[in-house]
Amino acid sequence: MSEALTAFAAAKVNLTLAVLGRRDDGYHELSSLVAFADVGDDLALVPGGGTALAVDGPQAAALTSDADNLVVKAARALAERVPGLTSGRFRLTKRLPVASGIGGGSADAAAALRLLARANGLSPDDPRMIAAAAATGADVPVCLAGRVCVMEGIGERLGPALPCTELPAVLVNPRVPVETRAVFRALGLVPGAVRAAPTTPGPETGLSAAEFVAHLRAVGNDLEAPAITVAPVVSDVLAAVGATDGCALARMSGSGGTVFGLYGSDADATAAAERIAADHPGWWVCATRLGAAQDCGATVRSAPISAPSTASP
């Protein structure tokens, strides 16, 4: 038995996503209202020794445990900024589909940073943590924060935490990876002026869930149409989710191809998930709730962590 630190890597959902323009350096300016699901991956760390990664879980076959994994990249980015950083052996239990627009890899990287902070006595808001997150990937800073907020720029600017009633939801992915670069190419913006961000409906205190969802309809996801040209099945997923009883809003998250549906009750969300799963047995379907990430800390437990190995189903 080895002492291990564990953290939950919550799925990130872009409730809205506006592409404001393409900068001269090729990056796109975004404005997105982000929330988190209560479904995600689990990450454990046994501190000590060099960085190593083992991967298991139902989605493990789609990953490798080499230096390209964002968990390893995050550990390396933090080590570059914290001399003498204690790293160790990570084990990732992968449940979220990859290249799916819900920040699975970014959430894993953020969880790795939280674990390393715990192992090294670093504050979660240590500037070196935030810099390492930004260096690892565009969605890692917001996953590290784990709060409902507006994300801007290329992901490096986060607004304050917004109060948000938990929203019953369904996440559906057709198990077709959608490459982010291909979606932005299909969007076809040329470098030039960046427009102002649209008014993003904030989940203010006192706003009912139904009123909030009504506001969300005013700001869509600018990447939805180009994602459909890259992966036409996204259109089928949107139609399937939107056709379920009680669905107040069906929208793609991020650059796709996961679609979320918002519902008035957990019962409606559960029934919708069951119907979609029955009609499309090859799709990944999950009833959940959206809000702030439930676990942005790292806990200590005693657990056996086997020697790192390559990813396996």
N, C-alpha and C positions, 0 to 999 in steps of 0.2 A: 504494500500500500504506500503510495506516494502522496504527499501533500500537494493538492492542485488548486488552482484558481479557476473559476468558471465564469462565463459571461454569456448573455443572450444577445444574438445579433438579429434585431427586429427588421422585418421587411419594410422598406421605405416606399411610400406611395405619393406620387405627384398628383394632388387633387386638381391643380391647374398647372399649366406650363405655357408660358409665352416666350417665343423666340424674338428678341428685340432687334437683332441684327447680327451681322458678321463683322468682326473687327479686322483691322489690317493685318494682324498677326494670324488670322485664320480661325481664331476661337469665336464661338458664338456667345453673345450676351443673353442671359436667360432671366426670367422672373417666375418663380414657382412656389406655390403654397404646398408645403410638405407635411405629411402626417405619417404615423407608423402603425403597423399592424401588430397584433399579438401572436403572430406566427413568424417563425424565423429559424435561423441556424443556432447551434450551440458550439461554443469554443471553450476549450480547456487549455491551461498552461501549467506545466511543471517547471518552475524556474530553475535555472542552472545549466551551464554548458552552452554550446552553440545553438543557433536557431535551427529547428527541425519541425517538420509538419507531417502529420498523418491525417488522412481524410477517410471518413466513412459516412454512412447514411444513404438514404434512397436516391440522392442526386449526385453521389460521389463520382460515378463513372464519367461525368462530364468535366471533371476537374483533374488537374495534376497537382502534385505536392512539391513542385520545384520552385525555383526562384521567380517564376512568372506569377505565382499566386499572390493575391493582394495581401494576405496575412503576412507572408514573408517580406513583401515589399514594405509594408508598414513597419515591421520590426526593424528592417534595415534603415528606413528613413529616420526612425527615432534614434537608433544607435548612432547615426551620423551627427545627431544634434545633442546627444547626452553621453559624454565620455564615460566609459566604464559601465554602460548599461547592462544590467543582468537580463539575459534573454532566456531561452529554454525550449522545451518540447511542447509544441502545440498539437492538439487533436481537434479537428473540425468535423462536426456532425452536420452534413450538408442536407438540408431539406428543401431549400428554395431552388427553383429552376434557374439555370444560368442564362446570361444574356437576355434577361426578361423584363427589364425596365423597373424592377422593384429593388434595385440596389443590393442584391445579395452579396456580391463580392465586396462592395463598399462597406456594408454592414459588418462583414467578417473582419475587414481591416480595422474598422473602428473598435470592434470588440477586442482585437489584438492589442490596440493601443491602450484601451482601458485596463486590460490585464497586465500589460507591461508597466503601466503607471502604478498599479497596486503593488506589483512586485518590487518596484524601485522607490516607493514612497513619493511619487510625483502627484501633484494636484491635477485633476482632470482638465482644469483650465490653464495649465502651464503653457506659456506661449510656444514652447518647443513641441508640445503635443499637437497643438493646433497647426503649427508649421509642418509637422510630419504628416498630418492628415491631408493637408492641401497638396503636399508633394506626392502623395500616394494616388489620389484620384479625385475627380471633381465632386463626387457625391460623398466622399469620406467625411469632410467637416460636418455636414448636416447629420450624418449617421452618428458621429461622435457626440454631437450635442443631444440628439435624441428627442428634440422638442418639436411641437407643432410651430412652424414659423415660415416666413417667406425667405427663400434662398435666391440670391441674385448674383450677377456677374457670371463667372463660370462655375459657381458653387462656393466661392470663397467668402461671400458676404452673407451673413445670416442676420435676420431681423430678430427682435425680442420674442420670447415665448408667448404664444397666443393661447388663451383659454379655449378649450374645445370640448364640447360634449362628445363622448365616445359614440362613434357611428357604426351601427351594424353594417357589415359589408361582405361581399364575396370577391375573392381573387380567382381569376381564371387565366391559365396560360396554355396555349395549344401545343406546347413542347416543341416549338420551332424557334431556335435562337434567332434573335434579330440584332444585327450588328449596328451599333450606334453610328459609326462613321457612314455606313451605307444610307441610313435614314437622313443624316444631315446632307449628304450628297444629293439625295432625292429632293430635299427641301430647296436646294439650288440657290441659296442666297450668295450674292457677291459682296466682297468687302465694301463697306460704305457707312452711311449714317446709321446710327443706332437710335431707334425710336424710344419714346418714353414708355415705361412699364404701365400696363393697364391697371386700373383700380382693382386690386385683388380683395375679394370679400374676406374679411377677417372674422373668425369664429368668436365674436365678442360675447362677453358675459351677458346673459339675458336673451340671447338669440337662440330660438329653439332649433332643434336639429332640422326640422322641415324648412324653416326660414333660411338656415344656413345653406342647405342643399339648393334651395331656389336661387340664392345668390351665386352659387358655384356655376350654375348654368350660363352665367354672363361671361365667364372666362373659361375657354376650352383648353385643349392641348394642341398647340401648333404643329406638333410632330405626328399627330394621328394620321393625317392624310398621306404624308410621305412614307410613314411606316407601312401603310396598307399597300402602297406601290411596291415596297420591298418584300412584304410578306402578306399577300392578299387574305390569308386565313384570319388576320386580325379583324377584318370586316365581319367574318362569320362569328367570331367570338363576341364582338360588340352586339351583333344581332341576337345571339343566343342569350346573353346576359340581359339585354334590354327587354326581351320578350317574357322574362320571368315575372310572376305575380309580385307586386309590391316594389318593383325596382323604380327608385326615384331618379336615378342617374346612372348611366353606363358610360365609362370613359376609359381610354387607354392611359396607363401610367408611364411616365418617362418616355423613352424612345421605343417602347414596346418589347415584346408583344403581349405583356400581361394587361388584362382589362379588369377594372374593378367595378362593382355595382354597389350602390348605396341603398339601404332599405330602412323602413320605419321601425323594424323590430328584429331581434335575434331570431325569432321563429321564422319570419319571412326570409331572412338571409340563409338560414339552415335549409329551409324547403327549396330555395332557389339553387343552392349548391347541390342538393341531392338530385334535383331534376336535371341540371346541366351535366353532372357526372354520369347519370344514367343515359342521357342522350348522346354524350360524347366521352365514352370510356377511356379514350386515349389522351384526354386533356388532364392537366393538373388543376384541381379545383379545391378551394378551401374557403369555408365560412370563417369569418374573423370579425374583429372590431378595430376601428381606426381611431387613433388619438396620439398622445405622447407615448414614447417608448416606455415600457413598464420597468425595464431593468437597464439602467445606464451605468451601473456599478459593477464591481467584481466581487464575488463572494468566495470564501475559502471553504473547501470541503476536503475530506480524505477520500481519494478515489484512485483505483489502479489505472495507470496510463501506460499502455503497451508501447513498445519501441516503434518509432515512426516507420511508416511504410508508404508505398505508393497508393494512390486512390484506388478504391475497389467498389463494386456495386453494393 
